[in-house]
Amino acid sequence: MYSHRSEFLKALSKEPTARVPLYCTGYPELEFIDNYLKRYKLKTNNTSLILNDKNYNIIEQMDFDAISLWDFRRGEGGYDLDDQRRVDGWGRIYKDEWYLWDGIFKNEKILLEWKYLKLPIKEKLMKLKEFLRKEHKKLDYVVSLPGLFEKTWQSMGFYYFAKSLKKNIEFVETVVSFFSNYIKKLIKALQNTGTKIFLVADDYGYKNRTFIPKEMWNHLFFDHYKEIINIIHEKKNNIILHSDGYISEMIKTFIDLGFDAVQSLEPNAGVNIFDLFKKYQNHICFIGNLDISLLAFGTIKQVKDYIISLIGKANKYNCSLVVSPTQQINSKCKPENINAMIIETTKIFK
């Protein structure tokens, strides 16, 4: 990775930046990439920035400042239940490609004997290490980690998880500890590759409300996340919390834990980022708030007007801001809206 301190890293540290940086929430869907390349001429013959068949030279030329890598959360693992259903390494039950909202973790015996959740293999980690060592012109790479809340309820199944919160919370705590121990091992393995920026992907919200009460979340996850964040900060690394849905009431908790930034901040789920700017100012970096629906169905003017308002209010309250879509850029997003988000607005805003 390049040696100078980027605008993205400055924003994560709540330092003043010369301009507002941009973050790409994972590699866009290939259909969007094809549509973008048809409209805007980019050099696609540079193969020096390819990792796991994804050409990050394209993302760099689009003029993003950072992007997340999703490919290093776990190694291969799992087994088939029958011709259609299978269990993955997390303990989630799938039918064909669809998660069934059910999991295999129903008692401690299953958990103690679980052998399917393994770290990424050495060869895969070496590829990441070699990739991060390259001289990248401007992209920062954010490596995604599994989230404690998501993996806990998914591995148990949502119904069994919800039932256990009332009748057997001790087992829920055991599952949380199991995944917490795995994440800590994964972080150390990734730090050995040169990873310096992490993102925990852990959706907490529905529309206008969280999955579980904040007090229960704190009881189950606060101390575990504190340990995880400390491991990352001990190495002077950064950590971002990603969550879809309504999370406004959780921001103070994320600040107390020491997360450097929070990402997504979905306006369509009820998150009013302008209220958050006023309330928390520069205590945490805000990343996101460009709703996918706006980028898919809005006009160029609507995109530009929203970003101008977003950056203006962030400046008013001295907030660290990184502009980004709330989720992965999908095939429905208009190339002209993404270009307007980056080139025509954020990059030239003063």
HUZI-V401717 format. One line per field, one symbol per residue. ss: DSSP state (H for helix, E for strand, C for the rest). A space follows every 10 residues. Layout:
ss=???
//
This chain:
ss=CCCCCCHHHH HHCCCCCCCC EEEECCCCCH HHHHHHHHHC CCCCCCCCCE ECCEEHHHHH HHCCCEEEEC CCCCCCCEEE CCCCEEEECC CEEEECCEEE EEECCCCHHH HHCCCCCCCC CHHHHHHHHH HHHCCCCCCE EEEEEECHHH HHHHHHEHHH HHHHHHHCHH HHHHHHHHHH HHHHHHHHHH HCCCCCEEEE ECCCECCCCE CCCHHHHHHH HHHHHHHHHH HHHHCCCEEE EEECCCCHHH HHHHHHHCCC EEEECCHHHC CCHHHHHHHH HHHCEEEEEE CHHHHHHCCH HHHHHHHHHH HHHHHHCCCC EEEEECCCCC CCCCHHHHHH HHCCCHHHCC
//
